[in-house]
Amino acid sequence: MSRQRTLAKTVSFTGKGLHLGLESTLVLVPANENEGIYFYRTDRPDSPGIPALVGEVASTKHTTVLGKETLQVCTVEHLLSAIYAAGLDNLRIEVKGSEIPYLDGSSSAFIQAIQEAGIVEQNASKGFFEVEQTLEYRDEETGATYILSPFDGFEVTTMIDFKAPFPGQQYALLSGLQEYAAAIAPAKSFLMLKDIPALQDVGPAKGGNLANALLIADWVPDAATWKSWLDSFAMDLPLPAAPGVLNPEIQTFANEPARHKLLDFLGDLALLGAPIKGRFHITRPGHASNVRFVQMLRKELREQRKLRGKPSYDPLATPVFNSLRLESWLPHRYPFLLLDKITELTDYFVVGVKNITVNESYFQGHFPGNPVMPGVLQIEAMAQTGGILALSTVEDPWNWDTYFLKIDNAKFKEKVSPGDVLLIKMELLSPIRRGICHMQGIAYVGNKIVSEAELTAQIIRRTVLAES
């Protein structure tokens, strides 16, 4: 079993941010298990932490920005890339300023400092997102494609194609996170000449320079255009004679742009909030498409975590409640008793089973010729299952009734049809107090979640009307 990890000791960095060019200080602080990764603006001490999750992304224009308009942390991808590669799960990231220090435009300094500080394992287990079937995503806006396949490990192949003489088509491969520090972390950011006009419109990145970004001539401009660019960015370079890297003295790899795209992807992937076991094949990635892909993965992760809680079902095992005992506790009878048996009952959850047959009374009038169990009856089956859990807390359950007070967040995801076996799990969301029971219900057919809802109920002693 893999365990969660955090730093062994605090590490810090100081440097200028990419866009504003202002000095900022960054401190990485060990955190307790199950805390996750949070950013804190130390220049805004009364502000809340910003979780490193894809739902917190505020912008993906040229970089990845987390937070709200009034409280943001910019250029988080290089740092998060190193954190993901190091396998850290819990970390407090303190930033004095709105930008992460850009340093040399790569993630080398981050991964080296993490390795030198040391990593400690914690008691809690690490929750992986394990890919069970191939997932594909195409970003219609950018043309980027993402394929994630089952694999008992971690591998990423990144393809880029700038449709220019240089860098043209390139690819990079990461076969396991143990290769990251040497093969990916040193890859610096880069700027193509074709992107300079757009930067002139919004203003240059004040913290960017020829020491922390490759300047790539994907074409050769005329002398007048070149001079205007040099004036705008306060650079002194000769007019390129041919396409290529204009500051090769800082270049580490021949395919550095492809490797840096992979570095950026890992930083954005960290916003999933869980490590992945799988094999990625990616073409033309960018921050915007990366984030949209991770948003899709986040939905898959939520569903997978719900399915991990799916109870096992053996139809031959002796049930905790059969239909006769259910009738002794519940005030329901055919055709409104929507449970066949209870297979598990503990202090905090219960599992009920309903075999769906074509003879159900509601099929006569609900979608005749195409029988589908009504969603409201699925909720009622949850309520009856939850009623058993609530009634199990009193000594004489047959003298009490369960009345449901509220239904929240009900969702219906798949059809339920004759032949299906509906497996219903009701789990307490909080301890029962004063007879009030708040439960999460999930209904399964096979390995699919078909419906879910939060239900709040109250158990009340049954009163019998006196005979006249």
QUISUL-V486096 format. One record per residue. N is the residue number from 1. PSI is psi in whole degrees, -180 to 180 (NA if undefined). Layout:
n = <N,N>
psi = <PSI,PSI>
//
This chain:
n = <1,2,3,4,5,6,7,8,9,10,11,12,13,14,15,16,17,18,19,20,21,22,23,24,25,26,27,28,29,30,31,32,33,34,35,36,37,38,39,40,41,42,43,44,45,46,47,48,49,50,51,52,53,54,55,56,57,58,59,60,61,62,63,64,65,66,67,68,69,70,71,72,73,74,75,76,77,78,79,80,81,82,83,84,85,86,87,88,89,90,91,92,93,94,95,96,97,98,99,100,101,102,103,104,105,106,107,108,109,110,111,112,113,114,115,116,117,118,119,120,121,122,123,124,125,126,127,128,129,130,131,132,133,134,135,136,137,138,139,140,141,142,143,144,145,146,147,148,149,150,151,152,153,154,155,156,157,158,159,160,161,162,163,164,165,166,167,168,169,170,171,172,173,174,175,176,177,178,179,180,181,182,183,184,185,186,187,188,189,190,191,192,193,194,195,196,197,198,199,200,201,202,203,204,205,206,207,208,209,210,211,212,213,214,215,216,217,218,219,220,221,222,223,224,225,226,227,228,229,230,231,232,233,234,235,236,237,238,239,240,241,242,243,244,245,246,247,248,249,250,251,252,253,254,255,256,257,258,259,260,261,262,263,264,265,266,267,268,269,270,271,272,273,274,275,276,277,278,279,280,281,282,283,284,285,286,287,288,289,290,291,292,293,294,295,296,297,298,299,300,301,302,303,304,305,306,307,308,309,310,311,312,313,314,315,316,317,318,319,320,321,322,323,324,325,326,327,328,329,330,331,332,333,334,335,336,337,338,339,340,341,342,343,344,345,346,347,348,349,350,351,352,353,354,355,356,357,358,359,360,361,362,363,364,365,366,367,368,369,370,371,372,373,374,375,376,377,378,379,380,381,382,383,384,385,386,387,388,389,390,391,392,393,394,395,396,397,398,399,400,401,402,403,404,405,406,407,408,409,410,411,412,413,414,415,416,417,418,419,420,421,422,423,424,425,426,427,428,429,430,431,432,433,434,435,436,437,438,439,440,441,442,443,444,445,446,447,448,449,450,451,452,453,454,455,456,457,458,459,460,461,462,463,464,465,466,467,468>
psi = <128,141,156,157,151,177,152,-28,167,141,154,159,153,137,177,146,157,-48,-47,-22,18,148,134,155,137,131,128,122,132,147,159,161,148,8,-28,-166,123,144,139,127,104,-15,-4,70,-23,2,150,164,155,113,143,72,152,-26,-11,4,126,-28,150,25,106,-17,176,126,132,151,-168,175,-36,-6,100,156,124,156,56,-10,-39,-41,-49,-30,-46,-39,-43,-45,-32,-10,29,136,-30,123,139,121,111,126,124,95,175,-5,145,137,134,-24,-124,14,6,-166,15,-48,-36,-50,-35,-43,-38,-44,-39,-35,-32,155,136,142,145,175,-34,147,152,131,100,151,107,122,121,-23,156,131,136,143,132,127,109,-27,-39,-16,2,145,147,128,126,118,155,138,132,68,-155,127,140,129,126,129,137,153,104,4,49,158,-33,137,-3,-137,133,157,157,148,132,109,78,140,-16,-18,-9,-49,-38,-35,-24,-44,-39,-9,118,160,168,158,128,145,-33,-22,-7,-43,-40,-38,-34,-33,-36,-7,141,156,109,-22,0,143,-180,0,-16,14,135,132,118,123,99,-10,171,113,168,167,-40,-44,-43,-42,-39,-36,-44,-39,-41,-37,8,47,161,93,145,153,125,142,-21,160,147,-176,127,-15,64,-13,-20,1,137,-38,150,-33,39,-41,-43,-40,-38,-34,-37,-41,-49,-40,-43,-36,-41,-34,-30,-23,-4,-33,12,143,155,142,115,173,121,140,115,138,137,48,157,169,-43,-48,-35,-48,-41,-37,-44,-32,-40,-43,-35,-39,-42,-39,-43,-44,-40,-40,-35,-40,-26,-25,3,127,153,155,120,108,-17,-11,149,125,159,-41,131,-176,-35,-41,-33,-41,-24,-19,-39,148,26,147,167,136,17,0,110,22,147,-33,164,127,-22,143,117,-172,-19,-5,162,149,124,157,135,118,120,118,162,-13,2,138,-33,-17,-19,-33,-4,109,57,136,-14,69,128,130,126,141,-37,-30,-28,-41,-40,-39,-38,-45,-42,-39,-47,-31,-37,-42,-44,-44,-22,-9,-5,157,-32,71,-27,-10,10,155,155,122,129,132,-29,146,127,151,41,133,139,119,-27,154,148,121,167,139,-19,151,115,117,121,124,124,126,136,133,-18,158,148,126,131,37,2,129,119,118,151,126,134,132,133,147,114,-130,24,140,122,-28,160,157,157,130,138,129,163,136,133,136,134,138,138,128,132,143,142,NA>
//
